[in-house]
Amino acid sequence: MKLYYAPGACSLAPHLIGLELGLALELIYASPRSKKLKDGSDFLAINPKGQVPVLERDDGERITEVAVILQVLADLSPAGTLLAPPGTLARLRALEWLNFTATELHKSYGPLFKPGVDPATQAFARAQLAGKLAWVDAEIARRDAAGQPWLLPQGFTVADAYLYNVLSWNPMAGVDDQPFPALRAYVARVQDRPAVRAARRAEGLKD
């Protein structure tokens, strides 16, 4: 399978999940700015939405949207370790986190990365984001107190991969995470996983 990606973008989550599963994903760089691949071909021909990640299956079908791709990859594991089976409460809890991350967190970072956004708009976005991060910090702290290092009791899942991916943008986005010690410890915990380190190295990201 092929994974169209950009370093540090939300394609990092499926990249690291592929490594967690031992999958041989072929990484294909897609420029976020030029919308071109390294060979000069048009990425918009691959995904007209112009965004990574895109997962191209061996049958040629292409899947977009990170929360969906994570489910596709996790379901390739018969053990179900990275995502509980369909119809279970554990699966629904994971989907809750995936959707919260996608709609409430991921999109909130947009104004902080988009060129030309005025400082007042960015300040408002950071203030709104701080409230959401405070909730995440409290949820992680509650789990820490119960001896649960990951979002779900079953262990590390795709929900952790996506949440980590988004939270790792804080330094680049100028988001102050000092008020959120549980969140910062959680990010460090995820980043210490061998698959995460390997994915970051492959994308040229600093530890």
N, C-alpha and C positions, 0 to 999 in steps of 0.2 A: 504494500500500500504506500501511497505517497501522501506526505503532509506538507502543504504549502504554508510557509511560516514567515515571520519577521522576528528578528532577535528581541526578546523581552516582551513581545506583544502577547495577547491572550492565547496565542498558539503555543506558548510555553507549557500550558496545562496539559493539552493532549500529547505534546512531545514527551513530557516527563512520565505521563501515564503509559505511553508506549514503552518506555524504558522499564517501568515497574513491571510490565507484563512480559518483557523480553521480546517485544515485537521489533522486526527489522523495518522500521518506517524509513522510506526514502525522503529526506528533507529537501524541499525545493524552496529557495528564497524568492519571495515576492516583495518588491519595493513598495512600501506604503505611500511614497510620494509619487514616483513615476508610474506606478501600476504596471511595471515591467518585470519579467523574469530575467535571470542572469544571461540567458541566450538572446535577450532583446525582444522576445515574444510578448504578446499582450496578456497580462494577467486577467484583464476584464473578460477575455474569452474563456477563462477558467471559471471565474466567479464575477458575474456582472455587477454584483454589489461592491466589488473592489476591496473586500476585506479578508484578512486571514483570521482564523485558520480555514483551510479547506482540506478535507480528507477524501482522497481518491481511492476508492476500493479497487480490488483486483479485477472486478468486472467492469470497471470504467465509470461506475456511478460516483458522483461527487456529492459529499455531504458538507453542509455549512452550519455555522453557529456552534460556538464552543460547547455549550451545555449539551447539545445533541451529539456532537462528536465524542464527547467524554462517555456518554452512555453507550454509543456504538462500540468504542474500544473496550470498555469495561465488560460488556456482555460477551466479548470474545473469550473471557476467562471462565471455564466451566466451574471453577471453585467459587466464583462470585465474591471474591475477597474485596474487590474495589468498588462494588456496587451490588446491593442485595437483589435477589430475584424479583421480577415483576409481581405485583399484587401483594407484596409484603409491606408492613408498616415501616420497616427499615428503609425500603426503597423510597417510600413517600417522604420520609424525613430527609433523605439525601436530595431528593428533587426539590424540596423546600429550600434547602441551602443553595442548590444550583441556581434556582430561579431568583432567590434573594440577591445572590452575588451578581447575577446578570442584570437585573433590573434596578436594584437599589444602590449597588456599589459600582460595578463596571461602568455604567453610563455616567455616573457622577464624576468620573475622572475626565470625561471628554473635554470640558471647558479648560481644564488645566494643561492639556497637551495641544489644543488646537491653536495654530498661529493666528494672531490678530484679535484674540479675545481681550477685551479691555480689563484692566486690573480690578475694577469694581465688580465685574461679573465673576472673575476668578476668586475674589475674596468671598463673595456670597457662596460660590460653589464649595469652597473649603469649609465655610461655616456649616453648610448643610451636611457635608460629608463627615464633619467631626461628630455630629449627633449620631450618625449611623455607625461610625467606628466605635463610639462609646458603647452602643448596644452590643456590638460584636465583642468588644473587650470584656463586657460583663458576662456574656455567654461563655466565652472561653475561660474566664476566671471561675465561673460556676463549675465547669467541667474539671478544671484543674483541682479544685477543692475536693472533688469526688474521685480523684485519681484517674481521670479520663483524659489522655493527651490529645485526642482527636475529636472532631465534631460529632462523630457517631460512636456508640459503644463498641461496634464491631471492629473498629480500628481505622487505619488510614484508608480513605476512599477518594473518589473523584471529586467529592465536595471539598475536601481539603486541598486538592490540587488547584482547583479553580480559585478558591478563596485566597490561597497563598499567592497565586499568580497576580491577582489584583492588588493585594496588600503590598506586594513587592514594589509597586510603583510609587509608594509614598515618598521616598527620597527624591526621585526624579520629578515628581509633581509638586514638590515643596509642601507636602502635607506633614504637619508636626504630629508624630505619633508618640512623643514623650509622655503625654498624659495617659497612655494606654499600655501599661507594662505587661499585662497578660497577652495582649495582641502581639507586642514585639517579641516576647518569648516564644509565642506560637510560630511566628514567621521564622525565627531562628531554628526552631525544632524541625519544621518542614524542610528548611534549606539544608539541614544536616543529613537528610536522607541521601544515600548514594545515587539514586536515580535522578534526584533533583540536581545534585552537584554535576552529574554527567551531562544533563540537559543544558545547564547553564554554561558549562565549559564548551559544549558543542556550538552554542549560540554566541560565544565570545563575551559572555557576561561575567562581571566580577563577582566574587563571593561576598 
